[in-house]
Amino acid sequence: DADVTQTPRNRITKTGKRIMLECSQTKGHDRMYWYRQDPGLGLRLIYYSFDVKDINKGEISDGYSVSRQAQAKFSLSLESAIPNQTALYFCATSNGLNEQFFGPGTRLTVL
Amino acid sequence: KQEVTQIPAALSVPEGENLVLNCSFTDSAIYNLQWFRQDPGKGLTSLLLIQSSQREQTSGRLNASLDKSSGRSTLYIAASQPGDSATYLCAVVQGAQKLVFGQGTRLTINP
């Protein structure tokens, strides 16, 4: 079984809709992250969390929000999706050595 | 602001060759450097993690080196195989355990 899972794996939605992407991990790591990947722009950090009570903005947090429901769960929400949020979204966790482990990704298309 | 650059952007070599992928970063104050592999449309697989106090790490046919003072890392792949075809990403960890990624090198190994 995968250590970091993401649901859904693919999602097509319309402009203005609210979308939630979910991430679960069985690695027992406290630190979790959300990234987006765009062609030509690489991976960019959206939000990160070091424990259940800790939420921090990354470099591109505008238009996004997150919820850390438990140590193992970290959700990313788009309150009102727009077309330029079309991207591949990744969840990741990190261990005490700051080594990061990524989920399989969610491909989101906003029409 | 940390910037990570990977050269070349794409590389195509015949099977069996040894090759080197390059990664450079502008700020030497890093905690560690991590190399990843990404197959098309898929997640990132961690290949090697080099702590800031280390000079190199090895895993099978892969060897990664780190020279913090010059802001450089290399990933050496020995005896390349078609299955090594993928995009290789390097990322550095700085304060708050956030990764800054390079744009990646797209590697093609020709049978």
Backbone of each chain as ProteinMPNN parsed JSONL, in Angstrom:
{"seq_chain_A": "DADVTQTPRNRITKTGKRIMLECSQTKGHDRMYWYRQDPGLGLRLIYYSFDVKDINKGEISDGYSVSRQAQAKFSLSLESAIPNQTALYFCATSNGLNEQFFGPGTRLTVL", "coords_chain_A": {"N_chain_A": [[0.832, -1.201, 0.0], [0.378, 2.29, -0.712], [2.302, 4.873, 0.867], [1.688, 7.555, 1.015], [-1.27, 8.885, 0.105], [-3.568, 10.262, -2.287], [-6.666, 11.813, -2.95], [-9.215, 13.153, -5.066], [-7.747, 11.355, -7.892], [-7.936, 12.448, -10.367], [-9.652, 15.333, -11.523], [-12.223, 17.208, -12.917], [-13.567, 20.371, -13.119], [-15.749, 23.26, -12.856], [-15.379, 26.79, -13.345], [-15.565, 28.749, -10.405], [-16.561, 26.804, -8.709], [-16.35, 25.025, -5.582], [-13.666, 23.146, -4.431], [-12.205, 20.243, -2.966], [-9.201, 18.732, -2.161], [-7.792, 15.756, -1.023], [-5.463, 14.34, 1.31], [-3.772, 11.609, 2.653], [-1.654, 9.915, 4.985], [0.454, 7.206, 5.951], [2.867, 7.158, 7.108], [3.513, 8.195, 9.522], [4.57, 10.707, 9.884], [5.009, 14.048, 11.097], [5.115, 16.362, 9.584], [3.612, 17.921, 6.844], [2.848, 18.758, 3.413], [1.643, 20.819, 0.696], [1.932, 21.042, -2.782], [1.988, 22.582, -6.047], [2.315, 21.73, -9.486], [3.383, 23.061, -12.481], [3.793, 23.173, -16.007], [6.93, 24.337, -17.05], [7.148, 25.967, -14.827], [7.791, 24.47, -12.688], [7.747, 22.864, -9.413], [5.854, 24.317, -6.835], [5.441, 25.593, -3.55], [2.464, 25.498, -1.686], [1.019, 25.375, 0.834], [2.047, 24.448, 4.185], [2.416, 22.218, 6.986], [3.386, 21.629, 10.296], [2.441, 20.308, 12.477], [-0.691, 19.206, 13.933], [-1.796, 21.56, 14.908], [-0.57, 23.549, 13.525], [-0.269, 25.676, 10.811], [0.99, 26.921, 7.805], [1.659, 29.44, 5.352], [2.743, 28.975, 1.998], [4.671, 29.852, -0.91], [2.704, 30.451, -2.79], [-0.042, 30.853, -1.812], [-2.43, 32.227, -2.181], [-5.878, 32.073, -2.9], [-6.203, 29.53, -2.062], [-6.913, 27.225, 0.65], [-6.253, 25.351, 3.661], [-6.671, 22.383, 5.688], [-5.811, 20.699, 8.594], [-6.69, 17.853, 9.669], [-5.966, 15.758, 11.241], [-3.024, 14.03, 12.411], [-2.451, 12.403, 10.273], [-3.832, 13.404, 8.094], [-4.358, 15.857, 5.623], [-5.854, 18.447, 4.044], [-6.547, 20.204, 1.024], [-8.149, 23.079, -0.124], [-9.937, 24.706, -2.717], [-11.577, 27.527, -2.775], [-13.11, 28.946, -4.653], [-12.852, 27.944, -7.609], [-10.61, 28.748, -10.319], [-9.615, 29.047, -13.796], [-6.75, 29.286, -13.993], [-5.851, 27.755, -11.947], [-5.644, 25.25, -12.778], [-3.721, 22.432, -12.738], [-1.149, 20.101, -11.677], [-1.379, 18.62, -8.593], [0.402, 18.017, -5.631], [0.781, 16.192, -2.633], [2.894, 15.966, 0.222], [5.057, 14.433, 2.673], [7.368, 14.785, 5.427], [10.296, 13.491, 7.046], [12.314, 13.291, 10.07], [14.8, 13.869, 9.055], [14.333, 15.711, 7.186], [13.755, 14.639, 4.745], [11.697, 14.331, 1.957], [8.576, 12.858, 1.0], [6.483, 11.958, -1.57], [3.024, 12.016, -2.647], [0.925, 10.439, -5.198], [-0.21, 12.4, -6.748], [-2.732, 14.762, -7.897], [-4.584, 15.444, -10.686], [-5.906, 18.367, -11.674], [-8.395, 20.04, -13.43], [-9.715, 23.072, -14.374], [-12.461, 24.407, -15.827]], "CA_chain_A": [[0.0, 0.0, 0.0], [1.115, 3.544, -0.796], [2.446, 5.541, 2.152], [1.017, 8.844, 0.885], [-2.335, 8.741, -0.887], [-4.299, 11.473, -2.61], [-7.943, 11.639, -3.628], [-9.244, 12.218, -6.186], [-6.553, 11.373, -8.735], [-8.258, 13.354, -11.465], [-10.902, 16.06, -11.278], [-12.559, 18.294, -13.837], [-14.591, 21.17, -12.491], [-16.035, 24.517, -13.534], [-15.022, 28.032, -12.658], [-16.453, 29.152, -9.32], [-16.896, 25.69, -7.84], [-15.465, 24.721, -4.456], [-13.031, 21.841, -4.614], [-11.335, 19.808, -1.896], [-8.278, 17.633, -2.443], [-7.456, 15.145, 0.258], [-4.19, 13.628, 1.418], [-3.608, 10.791, 3.849], [-0.348, 9.262, 5.038], [0.649, 6.173, 6.968], [4.29, 7.169, 7.451], [3.687, 8.671, 10.891], [5.299, 11.972, 9.887], [4.244, 15.218, 11.55], [5.169, 17.46, 8.618], [2.935, 17.67, 5.573], [2.995, 19.865, 2.463], [0.935, 20.812, -0.577], [2.618, 21.698, -3.886], [1.407, 22.449, -7.375], [3.315, 21.643, -10.544], [2.954, 23.601, -13.756], [4.854, 23.106, -17.018], [7.767, 25.527, -17.146], [7.27, 26.671, -13.541], [8.262, 23.535, -11.681], [6.917, 22.657, -8.231], [5.815, 25.455, -5.931], [4.813, 25.264, -2.284], [1.223, 26.225, -1.435], [0.888, 25.417, 2.284], [2.684, 23.354, 4.896], [1.961, 22.063, 8.372], [4.347, 20.854, 11.064], [1.651, 19.422, 13.314], [-2.123, 19.43, 13.778], [-2.156, 22.935, 15.265], [0.337, 24.456, 12.836], [-0.521, 25.861, 9.381], [1.833, 28.0, 7.296], [1.535, 29.721, 3.927], [3.904, 28.839, 1.147], [4.898, 30.989, -1.802], [1.573, 30.741, -3.672], [-1.207, 30.425, -1.059], [-3.65, 32.966, -2.539], [-6.888, 31.276, -3.585], [-6.22, 28.194, -1.46], [-6.916, 27.087, 2.101], [-5.952, 23.982, 4.055], [-7.152, 21.903, 6.977], [-5.062, 19.538, 9.097], [-7.732, 17.23, 10.496], [-5.296, 14.805, 12.114], [-1.638, 13.902, 11.987], [-2.349, 11.677, 9.014], [-4.7, 13.957, 7.05], [-4.105, 17.267, 5.28], [-6.703, 18.712, 2.888], [-6.377, 21.47, 0.31], [-9.41, 23.537, -0.703], [-10.036, 25.85, -3.605], [-12.909, 28.026, -2.426], [-13.801, 29.32, -5.88], [-11.827, 27.569, -8.582], [-10.437, 29.536, -11.536], [-8.854, 28.253, -14.776], [-5.294, 29.233, -13.809], [-5.531, 26.776, -10.916], [-5.44, 23.981, -13.46], [-2.341, 22.014, -12.465], [-0.958, 18.826, -10.988], [-1.197, 18.941, -7.184], [1.056, 16.964, -4.875], [0.927, 16.212, -1.192], [4.15, 15.342, 0.631], [5.376, 14.414, 4.095], [8.811, 14.723, 5.632], [10.75, 12.873, 8.291], [13.218, 14.093, 10.882], [15.964, 14.26, 8.262], [13.823, 16.613, 6.156], [13.562, 13.946, 3.477], [10.284, 14.446, 1.619], [7.97, 11.733, 0.311], [5.362, 12.529, -2.302], [1.915, 11.217, -3.111], [0.879, 10.231, -6.646], [-0.674, 13.592, -7.437], [-4.107, 14.953, -8.371], [-4.636, 16.309, -11.864], [-7.099, 19.199, -11.584], [-8.7, 20.886, -14.58], [-10.797, 24.017, -14.115], [-12.936, 24.887, -17.133]], "C_chain_A": [[0.869, 1.254, 0.0], [1.165, 4.209, 0.574], [1.73, 6.889, 2.17], [-0.025, 8.705, -0.233], [-3.072, 10.063, -1.07], [-5.598, 11.104, -3.308], [-8.579, 12.995, -3.916], [-7.931, 12.245, -6.947], [-6.734, 12.294, -9.93], [-9.579, 14.045, -11.154], [-11.041, 17.15, -12.321], [-13.7, 19.056, -13.21], [-14.787, 22.464, -13.271], [-15.618, 25.707, -12.68], [-16.062, 28.379, -11.609], [-16.823, 28.05, -8.36], [-15.887, 25.562, -6.694], [-14.957, 23.289, -4.605], [-12.181, 21.514, -3.394], [-10.495, 18.634, -2.379], [-7.795, 17.077, -1.109], [-6.155, 14.359, 0.192], [-4.172, 12.865, 2.74], [-2.246, 10.105, 3.81], [-0.283, 8.268, 6.2], [2.101, 6.125, 7.435], [4.537, 7.639, 8.891], [4.459, 9.977, 10.992], [4.397, 13.112, 10.359], [4.121, 16.279, 10.457], [4.511, 17.053, 7.312], [2.91, 18.942, 4.748], [2.033, 19.685, 1.295], [1.716, 21.643, -1.583], [1.729, 21.661, -5.125], [2.546, 22.456, -8.392], [2.702, 22.12, -11.847], [4.089, 23.493, -14.755], [5.621, 24.418, -17.09], [7.963, 26.288, -15.845], [7.748, 25.743, -12.431], [7.263, 23.352, -10.555], [7.01, 23.864, -7.317], [4.99, 25.105, -4.703], [3.59, 26.136, -2.046], [1.034, 26.453, 0.063], [1.698, 24.279, 2.884], [2.267, 23.39, 6.362], [2.953, 21.19, 9.119], [3.684, 19.991, 12.124], [0.192, 19.866, 13.202], [-2.507, 20.893, 14.045], [-1.352, 23.982, 14.496], [0.034, 24.482, 11.34], [0.302, 27.064, 8.924], [1.628, 28.18, 5.794], [2.867, 29.475, 3.224], [4.016, 30.041, 0.229], [3.696, 31.351, -2.651], [0.255, 30.341, -3.008], [-2.503, 31.135, -1.457], [-4.6, 32.085, -3.331], [-7.039, 29.872, -3.044], [-6.386, 28.294, 0.057], [-6.66, 25.622, 2.426], [-6.569, 23.686, 5.414], [-6.328, 20.684, 7.366], [-5.963, 18.857, 10.127], [-7.136, 16.284, 11.537], [-3.856, 14.72, 11.655], [-1.544, 13.313, 10.588], [-3.102, 12.326, 7.86], [-4.502, 15.455, 6.881], [-4.858, 17.549, 3.986], [-6.439, 20.095, 2.323], [-7.702, 21.838, -0.333], [-9.193, 24.72, -1.628], [-11.449, 26.376, -3.419], [-13.744, 28.376, -3.645], [-12.809, 29.116, -7.022], [-11.823, 28.493, -9.802], [-9.527, 28.762, -12.488], [-7.344, 28.211, -14.528], [-4.877, 28.4, -12.598], [-5.476, 25.354, -11.487], [-3.977, 23.59, -13.341], [-2.357, 20.604, -11.914], [-0.612, 19.16, -9.533], [-0.608, 17.737, -6.447], [1.014, 17.256, -3.386], [2.246, 15.524, -0.849], [4.245, 15.345, 2.148], [6.896, 14.444, 4.242], [9.137, 14.148, 6.998], [11.717, 13.797, 9.032], [14.478, 14.54, 10.17], [15.589, 15.256, 7.171], [13.787, 15.96, 4.782], [12.069, 13.92, 3.173], [9.834, 13.272, 0.758], [6.658, 12.209, -0.288], [4.267, 11.507, -2.589], [1.893, 11.159, -4.627], [0.367, 11.424, -7.433], [-2.153, 13.57, -7.777], [-4.049, 15.899, -9.554], [-5.965, 17.046, -11.838], [-7.226, 20.068, -12.824], [-9.895, 21.751, -14.231], [-11.207, 24.638, -15.445], [-13.566, 26.268, -17.026]], "O_chain_A": [[1.936, 1.293, 0.612], [0.212, 4.13, 1.349], [1.226, 7.316, 3.208], [0.323, 8.436, -1.383], [-3.186, 10.868, -0.145], [-5.634, 10.205, -4.148], [-8.488, 13.901, -3.087], [-7.08, 13.088, -6.666], [-5.763, 12.854, -10.439], [-10.5, 13.442, -10.602], [-10.11, 17.913, -12.577], [-14.7, 18.46, -12.809], [-14.069, 22.729, -14.235], [-15.523, 25.62, -11.456], [-17.265, 28.321, -11.859], [-17.354, 28.33, -7.285], [-14.724, 25.944, -6.827], [-15.72, 22.359, -4.868], [-11.513, 22.39, -2.844], [-11.016, 17.667, -2.935], [-7.441, 17.821, -0.195], [-5.799, 13.792, -0.841], [-4.511, 13.402, 3.794], [-1.747, 9.757, 2.74], [-0.875, 8.466, 7.261], [2.517, 5.165, 8.083], [5.643, 7.496, 9.413], [4.953, 10.323, 12.065], [3.201, 13.145, 10.069], [3.133, 17.011, 10.41], [4.8, 15.998, 6.748], [2.943, 20.051, 5.281], [1.656, 18.566, 0.946], [2.114, 22.775, -1.306], [0.835, 20.822, -5.24], [3.583, 23.088, -8.195], [1.644, 21.648, -12.264], [5.246, 23.701, -14.388], [5.02, 25.489, -17.18], [8.836, 27.152, -15.753], [8.075, 26.207, -11.339], [6.078, 23.645, -10.711], [8.099, 24.376, -7.053], [3.976, 24.413, -4.795], [3.654, 27.358, -2.181], [0.905, 27.593, 0.509], [2.003, 23.289, 2.219], [1.839, 24.413, 6.896], [3.325, 20.123, 8.633], [4.292, 19.043, 12.621], [-0.121, 20.796, 12.458], [-3.461, 21.396, 13.45], [-1.446, 25.174, 14.789], [0.073, 23.447, 10.675], [0.306, 28.104, 9.582], [1.446, 27.21, 5.059], [3.944, 29.724, 3.765], [3.519, 31.122, 0.545], [3.651, 32.455, -3.194], [-0.501, 29.561, -3.586], [-3.583, 30.669, -1.091], [-4.206, 31.434, -4.299], [-7.891, 29.109, -3.5], [-6.046, 29.307, 0.668], [-6.828, 24.752, 1.571], [-6.934, 24.583, 6.174], [-6.164, 19.753, 6.576], [-5.992, 19.237, 11.298], [-7.735, 16.043, 12.585], [-3.501, 15.278, 10.616], [-0.664, 13.679, 9.81], [-3.017, 11.835, 6.735], [-4.481, 16.215, 7.849], [-4.549, 16.966, 2.947], [-6.145, 21.036, 3.06], [-8.316, 21.014, -1.01], [-8.382, 25.607, -1.362], [-12.413, 25.745, -3.854], [-14.95, 28.129, -3.668], [-12.028, 30.009, -7.351], [-12.869, 28.956, -10.258], [-8.751, 27.914, -12.046], [-6.71, 27.198, -14.824], [-3.696, 28.342, -12.257], [-5.283, 24.385, -10.753], [-3.094, 24.323, -13.786], [-3.409, 19.997, -11.713], [0.338, 19.898, -9.273], [-1.056, 16.602, -6.615], [1.186, 18.391, -2.942], [2.668, 14.604, -1.55], [3.603, 16.148, 2.824], [7.622, 14.161, 3.289], [8.382, 14.289, 7.96], [11.902, 14.952, 8.648], [15.152, 15.47, 10.611], [16.418, 15.607, 6.331], [13.789, 16.653, 3.765], [11.266, 13.536, 4.023], [10.577, 12.763, -0.081], [5.824, 12.794, 0.403], [4.526, 10.314, -2.751], [2.744, 11.762, -5.281], [0.493, 11.458, -8.657], [-2.755, 12.507, -7.928], [-3.534, 17.012, -9.45], [-7.025, 16.434, -11.965], [-6.279, 20.748, -13.218], [-10.95, 21.249, -13.844], [-10.411, 25.306, -16.105], [-14.017, 26.82, -18.03]]}, "seq_chain_B": "KQEVTQIPAALSVPEGENLVLNCSFTDSAIYNLQWFRQDPGKGLTSLLLIQSSQREQTSGRLNASLDKSSGRSTLYIAASQPGDSATYLCAVVQGAQKLVFGQGTRLTINP", "coords_chain_B": {"N_chain_B": [[16.679, 35.235, -2.243], [16.386, 31.799, -2.708], [17.52, 30.105, -5.576], [17.279, 27.442, -7.825], [18.922, 25.665, -10.282], [18.881, 23.542, -13.086], [20.875, 21.898, -15.368], [21.602, 19.955, -18.261], [18.377, 20.946, -19.703], [17.239, 18.902, -21.077], [18.267, 15.619, -22.029], [19.676, 13.159, -24.075], [20.807, 9.927, -24.445], [22.709, 7.018, -25.523], [21.892, 3.659, -24.544], [23.661, 2.184, -21.831], [25.641, 4.033, -21.428], [27.533, 6.077, -19.125], [26.42, 8.837, -17.183], [26.03, 12.316, -16.249], [24.108, 14.458, -14.308], [23.379, 17.835, -13.63], [23.067, 20.201, -10.952], [22.547, 23.366, -9.605], [22.695, 25.847, -7.013], [21.827, 28.968, -5.475], [22.112, 29.937, -2.86], [24.066, 28.947, -0.267], [23.328, 28.173, 2.247], [21.951, 25.632, 3.194], [19.935, 22.875, 4.415], [19.773, 20.278, 3.46], [20.028, 18.353, 0.405], [17.999, 16.994, -2.106], [17.465, 14.435, -4.451], [15.147, 13.59, -6.974], [13.079, 11.392, -8.905], [10.827, 11.618, -11.629], [8.244, 10.161, -13.357], [6.352, 10.501, -16.416], [3.396, 12.292, -15.785], [3.211, 11.278, -13.254], [3.878, 10.81, -9.688], [6.553, 12.023, -7.507], [9.533, 10.285, -6.951], [11.698, 9.64, -4.351], [15.17, 9.626, -4.675], [17.835, 10.042, -3.672], [19.156, 11.442, -0.696], [21.103, 14.04, 0.493], [22.718, 15.099, 3.284], [23.626, 18.315, 4.674], [26.122, 18.183, 5.799], [27.361, 16.157, 4.508], [29.229, 14.765, 1.718], [28.661, 13.076, -0.367], [26.325, 10.593, -1.593], [25.289, 7.246, -2.147], [23.404, 4.96, -4.105], [22.874, 1.987, -5.343], [23.213, 2.107, -8.8], [23.402, 4.814, -8.757], [24.927, 7.88, -7.859], [25.262, 10.644, -5.849], [26.622, 13.854, -5.443], [27.668, 16.573, -3.342], [28.586, 19.92, -3.163], [28.697, 22.358, -1.147], [29.943, 24.858, -0.869], [30.443, 25.76, -3.44], [27.94, 25.696, -4.405], [26.799, 23.489, -5.771], [25.543, 20.369, -7.079], [25.824, 17.023, -8.217], [24.358, 14.345, -10.062], [25.203, 11.178, -10.686], [24.803, 8.65, -13.013], [25.328, 5.361, -13.552], [26.05, 3.07, -16.177], [23.662, 3.326, -17.903], [20.142, 2.612, -18.43], [17.23, 1.838, -20.453], [14.998, 1.997, -18.759], [15.693, 4.002, -17.043], [14.861, 6.322, -18.098], [13.292, 9.341, -17.58], [12.15, 12.283, -15.794], [14.44, 14.114, -13.915], [14.718, 15.614, -10.831], [16.143, 18.08, -8.746], [16.236, 19.293, -5.398], [16.502, 21.706, -2.821], [16.655, 22.03, 0.707], [15.776, 24.535, 2.885], [15.449, 26.974, 5.518], [12.734, 26.305, 7.75], [12.21, 23.889, 6.666], [11.447, 23.806, 3.961], [11.155, 22.86, 0.582], [12.965, 23.876, -2.287], [12.696, 23.699, -5.656], [14.459, 22.645, -8.618], [14.044, 23.03, -12.216], [14.232, 20.638, -13.47], [15.689, 17.849, -15.298], [15.077, 16.321, -18.296], [15.475, 13.084, -19.084], [16.403, 10.8, -21.571], [16.936, 7.515, -22.443], [18.251, 5.74, -24.978], [17.562, 2.668, -26.549]], "CA_chain_B": [[15.796, 34.121, -2.534], [17.088, 30.64, -3.273], [17.183, 29.675, -6.934], [17.885, 26.163, -8.163], [18.997, 25.534, -11.734], [19.348, 22.243, -13.569], [21.355, 21.93, -16.742], [20.732, 20.534, -19.284], [16.941, 20.736, -19.526], [16.938, 17.596, -21.659], [19.472, 14.869, -22.373], [19.385, 11.881, -24.717], [22.054, 9.178, -24.572], [22.503, 5.596, -25.804], [21.931, 2.733, -23.415], [24.965, 1.707, -21.401], [26.553, 5.138, -21.11], [27.5, 6.745, -17.825], [26.052, 10.23, -17.42], [26.001, 13.222, -15.096], [23.12, 15.535, -14.298], [23.882, 18.924, -12.812], [22.152, 21.039, -10.18], [23.251, 24.441, -8.905], [21.833, 26.657, -6.154], [22.459, 30.269, -5.261], [22.339, 30.195, -1.443], [24.698, 27.734, 0.27], [22.788, 27.863, 3.581], [20.915, 24.622, 3.021], [19.972, 21.756, 5.346], [20.114, 19.102, 2.68], [19.647, 18.378, -1.005], [17.34, 15.733, -2.413], [17.23, 14.135, -5.861], [13.925, 12.851, -7.234], [12.745, 10.958, -10.263], [9.392, 11.738, -11.94], [7.793, 9.62, -14.634], [5.302, 11.374, -16.968], [2.093, 12.264, -15.149], [3.252, 10.547, -11.989], [4.457, 11.491, -8.544], [8.002, 12.087, -7.373], [10.147, 9.217, -6.164], [12.97, 10.073, -3.785], [16.311, 8.793, -5.065], [18.944, 10.205, -2.741], [19.151, 12.614, 0.175], [22.435, 14.356, 0.991], [22.7, 16.087, 4.353], [24.552, 19.415, 4.401], [27.459, 17.823, 6.292], [27.872, 15.061, 3.695], [29.749, 15.133, 0.404], [28.044, 12.247, -1.387], [25.504, 9.454, -1.221], [25.223, 6.267, -3.232], [22.357, 3.954, -4.062], [22.945, 1.192, -6.572], [23.965, 2.749, -9.889], [23.305, 6.261, -8.598], [25.806, 8.543, -6.896], [25.037, 12.083, -5.817], [27.632, 14.606, -4.704], [27.258, 17.912, -2.912], [29.623, 20.896, -2.828], [27.94, 23.514, -0.682], [30.672, 26.112, -1.054], [30.283, 26.21, -4.819], [26.516, 25.656, -4.739], [26.586, 22.516, -6.841], [25.367, 18.945, -6.841], [25.722, 16.227, -9.437], [23.813, 12.992, -9.97], [25.898, 10.312, -11.629], [24.09, 7.399, -13.291], [26.233, 4.429, -14.218], [25.501, 2.022, -17.045], [22.264, 3.729, -18.062], [19.201, 1.649, -19.006], [16.003, 2.513, -20.91], [14.125, 2.246, -17.609], [16.12, 5.221, -16.343], [14.239, 7.468, -18.772], [12.376, 10.05, -16.673], [12.642, 13.615, -15.44], [15.163, 14.106, -12.637], [14.589, 16.904, -10.152], [16.853, 18.279, -7.486], [15.581, 20.262, -4.53], [17.258, 22.013, -1.61], [15.856, 22.358, 1.878], [16.299, 25.645, 3.68], [14.722, 27.214, 6.749], [11.35, 25.818, 7.842], [12.128, 22.608, 5.957], [10.749, 23.946, 2.684], [11.943, 22.519, -0.588], [12.989, 24.715, -3.482], [12.981, 22.759, -6.731], [14.895, 23.029, -9.946], [13.065, 22.761, -13.269], [14.364, 19.248, -13.872], [16.336, 17.41, -16.538], [14.346, 15.213, -18.899], [16.475, 12.13, -19.561], [15.945, 9.718, -22.447], [17.966, 6.512, -22.716], [17.87, 5.07, -26.224], [18.028, 1.263, -26.608]], "C_chain_B": [[16.564, 33.014, -3.229], [16.595, 30.351, -4.684], [17.972, 28.406, -7.25], [17.793, 25.975, -9.672], [19.527, 24.155, -12.105], [19.671, 22.344, -15.055], [21.938, 20.552, -17.08], [19.26, 20.311, -18.967], [16.515, 19.379, -20.069], [18.234, 16.949, -22.109], [19.051, 13.532, -22.962], [20.703, 11.153, -24.953], [21.742, 7.729, -24.922], [22.594, 4.772, -24.528], [23.363, 2.307, -23.105], [25.936, 2.813, -21.016], [26.417, 5.566, -19.65], [27.18, 8.208, -18.072], [25.98, 10.999, -16.108], [24.937, 14.282, -15.309], [23.578, 16.585, -13.289], [22.778, 19.732, -12.148], [22.974, 22.114, -9.491], [22.247, 25.267, -8.112], [22.583, 27.9, -5.722], [22.808, 30.556, -3.801], [22.857, 28.908, -0.803], [24.179, 27.348, 1.656], [21.621, 26.893, 3.465], [21.045, 23.555, 4.098], [20.36, 20.474, 4.64], [19.703, 19.32, 1.236], [19.091, 16.997, -1.35], [17.171, 15.61, -3.921], [15.994, 13.248, -5.977], [13.892, 12.412, -8.695], [11.238, 11.121, -10.437], [9.127, 11.157, -13.31], [6.601, 10.443, -15.113], [3.962, 11.193, -16.266], [2.05, 11.598, -13.798], [3.858, 11.4, -10.871], [5.967, 11.454, -8.548], [8.482, 10.945, -6.489], [11.49, 9.707, -5.659], [14.071, 9.089, -4.162], [17.418, 8.836, -4.014], [18.751, 11.489, -1.951], [20.571, 12.824, 0.657], [22.297, 15.424, 2.067], [23.785, 17.132, 4.093], [25.98, 19.092, 4.838], [28.105, 16.722, 5.451], [28.373, 15.563, 2.35], [29.113, 14.295, -0.699], [27.208, 11.145, -0.747], [25.401, 8.54, -2.431], [24.061, 5.321, -3.004], [22.379, 3.203, -5.385], [23.807, 1.851, -7.626], [23.982, 4.273, -9.791], [24.294, 6.748, -7.549], [25.563, 10.026, -6.987], [26.111, 12.736, -4.976], [27.092, 15.986, -4.359], [28.491, 18.743, -2.563], [28.914, 22.183, -2.44], [28.639, 24.825, -1.005], [30.527, 26.655, -2.464], [28.821, 26.179, -5.26], [26.191, 24.668, -5.844], [26.365, 21.113, -6.307], [25.325, 18.251, -8.193], [25.097, 14.882, -9.111], [24.447, 12.186, -11.086], [25.1, 9.017, -11.769], [25.026, 6.506, -14.095], [25.451, 3.431, -15.068], [24.008, 2.225, -17.288], [21.436, 2.668, -18.804], [17.956, 2.401, -19.492], [15.031, 2.834, -19.776], [14.525, 3.459, -16.787], [15.512, 6.469, -16.97], [13.158, 8.07, -17.879], [12.878, 11.486, -16.552], [13.254, 13.546, -14.048], [15.153, 15.521, -12.062], [15.509, 16.947, -8.946], [16.131, 19.367, -6.711], [16.437, 20.469, -3.294], [16.292, 22.386, -0.501], [16.545, 23.483, 2.645], [15.483, 25.788, 4.955], [13.278, 26.77, 6.656], [11.132, 24.578, 6.987], [11.326, 22.685, 4.662], [11.689, 23.624, 1.533], [11.832, 23.577, -1.663], [13.502, 23.837, -4.612], [13.637, 23.433, -7.926], [13.818, 22.657, -10.956], [13.148, 21.328, -13.787], [15.146, 19.058, -15.154], [15.561, 16.208, -17.057], [15.34, 14.293, -19.595], [15.815, 11.048, -20.41], [17.123, 8.799, -22.715], [17.495, 5.7, -23.92], [18.435, 3.656, -26.283], [19.003, 1.044, -27.771]], "O_chain_B": [[17.29, 33.243, -4.196], [15.392, 30.354, -4.946], [19.168, 28.313, -6.977], [16.721, 26.109, -10.262], [20.492, 23.664, -11.519], [18.869, 22.802, -15.868], [22.7, 20.012, -16.278], [18.934, 19.557, -18.049], [15.555, 18.779, -19.587], [19.177, 17.628, -22.517], [18.179, 12.851, -22.421], [21.611, 11.694, -25.584], [20.639, 7.252, -24.655], [23.277, 5.138, -23.572], [24.17, 2.097, -24.011], [26.941, 2.558, -20.351], [25.359, 5.441, -19.033], [27.623, 8.771, -19.073], [25.883, 10.424, -15.023], [24.877, 14.922, -16.359], [24.101, 16.253, -12.225], [21.699, 19.919, -12.709], [23.987, 21.812, -8.859], [21.083, 25.374, -8.497], [23.809, 27.898, -5.614], [23.715, 31.345, -3.534], [22.16, 27.893, -0.798], [24.556, 26.301, 2.183], [20.46, 27.273, 3.616], [22.131, 23.345, 4.638], [21.162, 19.686, 5.141], [19.107, 20.34, 0.89], [19.637, 15.972, -0.942], [16.779, 16.568, -4.589], [15.805, 12.303, -5.212], [14.562, 12.966, -9.567], [10.461, 10.811, -9.534], [9.704, 11.595, -14.305], [5.901, 11.032, -14.29], [3.453, 10.077, -16.164], [0.972, 11.373, -13.248], [4.284, 12.536, -11.081], [6.588, 10.923, -9.468], [7.918, 10.675, -5.428], [12.33, 10.142, -6.446], [13.926, 7.879, -3.993], [17.876, 7.8, -3.532], [18.251, 12.488, -2.468], [21.191, 11.896, 1.177], [21.817, 16.525, 1.798], [24.749, 16.865, 3.375], [26.937, 19.659, 4.311], [29.272, 16.39, 5.66], [27.997, 16.643, 1.896], [29.029, 14.741, -1.843], [27.347, 10.812, 0.43], [25.422, 8.989, -3.577], [23.766, 4.929, -1.875], [21.954, 3.723, -6.416], [24.984, 2.127, -7.395], [24.531, 4.943, -10.667], [24.477, 6.127, -6.502], [25.646, 10.611, -8.066], [26.47, 12.228, -3.914], [26.176, 16.493, -5.006], [29.333, 18.322, -1.769], [28.572, 22.998, -3.296], [27.986, 25.8, -1.376], [30.493, 27.869, -2.665], [28.504, 26.594, -6.374], [25.407, 24.966, -6.744], [26.894, 20.714, -5.27], [24.854, 18.811, -9.182], [25.283, 14.347, -8.019], [24.257, 12.469, -12.269], [24.764, 8.371, -10.777], [25.458, 6.868, -15.189], [24.347, 3.014, -14.719], [23.192, 1.382, -16.916], [21.936, 1.942, -19.663], [17.659, 3.487, -18.993], [14.32, 3.837, -19.834], [13.767, 3.897, -15.922], [15.641, 7.562, -16.418], [12.222, 7.381, -17.475], [13.9, 11.852, -17.132], [12.662, 12.992, -13.121], [15.532, 16.486, -12.726], [15.636, 15.966, -8.215], [15.498, 20.249, -7.292], [17.03, 19.522, -2.777], [15.243, 22.982, -0.746], [17.721, 23.396, 3.001], [14.888, 24.816, 5.42], [12.667, 26.854, 5.591], [10.0, 24.256, 6.628], [10.613, 21.746, 4.309], [12.844, 24.046, 1.506], [10.753, 24.11, -1.923], [14.605, 23.297, -4.538], [13.41, 24.61, -8.21], [12.808, 22.048, -10.606], [12.235, 20.858, -14.466], [15.257, 19.963, -15.982], [15.404, 15.207, -16.359], [15.972, 14.68, -20.578], [14.805, 10.461, -20.021], [18.181, 9.245, -23.159], [16.451, 5.05, -23.868], [19.635, 3.455, -26.093], [19.489, -0.069, -27.968]]}, "name": "protein", "num_of_chains": 2, "seq": "DADVTQTPRNRITKTGKRIMLECSQTKGHDRMYWYRQDPGLGLRLIYYSFDVKDINKGEISDGYSVSRQAQAKFSLSLESAIPNQTALYFCATSNGLNEQFFGPGTRLTVLKQEVTQIPAALSVPEGENLVLNCSFTDSAIYNLQWFRQDPGKGLTSLLLIQSSQREQTSGRLNASLDKSSGRSTLYIAASQPGDSATYLCAVVQGAQKLVFGQGTRLTINP"}
